[in-house]
Amino acid sequence: MAHCLWHRLALASLAALLVVVACPAWGNQVVYSQPPDFQGLFASQNDTAMGLGPFAISYDNFSLASATTINQVLWTGGYYNSQSPGAITAWTVTFWSDNAGQPGSSLAAFTFMNNGGETFLQNDAIGDPVYSYSEAVNFSASGSTAYWLSVVPDISFPPQWGWTSSSKGDGLSYTDLFGNRLPNTNDLAFSLSAPGPAVPEPGSLMLLGSGIVGVAGMLRRKFRA
């Protein structure tokens, strides 16, 4: 009987330690999310081959309930006019002010010389390949304030890159295409994360784990006495 109880205590201690180590609340926490619905793509691209430059920039808006420091942006997008991924060499992630319900002035722009960790997700409703991306940023957003986000890859044209649609949001986004601003009747897929509570240092986790197991050991000796 005592051996069985000790075994259960040891398993419970191990489970508690795993929860402590893996607890997502100690990492980033999502503060805003518009998941992809994989229904279509909206052009956003800085052409690096044909001299077109940033001929397409798509934007979507967001607002947070309270002041938050955004430290990561995640988004989904894909390629059309081609079934093969292009070679993205850089990303520009920009936060914009709101100007009467449209993107206003640039508040903070972040440039990354990489492909954003491009990872294939699935083909969308019309067969275009869609990928996930993410980059670390540092943007202080005020609460109850409208902002706009844009994500633009550096990639030679063709193919075309587009931001994936989302069925969440207010049903409005914009695309600047060759200098003309066009309203979209779809939202765009992205999420914003902020720091969660501080992650304990590895040494602290070891001490905590040792303490849990130690308690179980004391109980084991008590039942053996």
Number of C-alpha atoms within 10 A of each C-alpha: 7 13 11 9 13 19 14 13 19 20 14 15 20 16 12 15 20 12 11 17 17 11 11 13 13 15 15 18 17 16 17 17 17 18 19 24 16 24 16 22 25 26 21 25 29 24 22 16 12 9 11 14 16 19 16 23 23 26 27 26 23 18 16 16 12 12 13 16 17 21 17 19 21 18 22 27 31 31 25 22 10 14 13 12 18 17 13 19 15 16 23 17 18 19 23 21 19 17 12 8 13 20 23 14 12 13 12 15 16 15 15 16 12 15 19 19 11 17 13 15 14 14 16 19 11 11 14 23 20 26 20 20 17 19 19 15 21 14 18 13 18 15 12 12 14 19 23 25 22 21 26 24 27 24 23 21 17 14 19 22 30 26 29 28 26 22 16 15 17 12 13 16 24 23 20 17 16 12 11 9 15 12 13 17 12 22 26 35 25 25 19 22 21 21 18 13 12 10 17 13 8 10 9 11 15 14 11 16 18 14 14 18 20 14 13 21 15 12 17 18 11 10 13 10 6
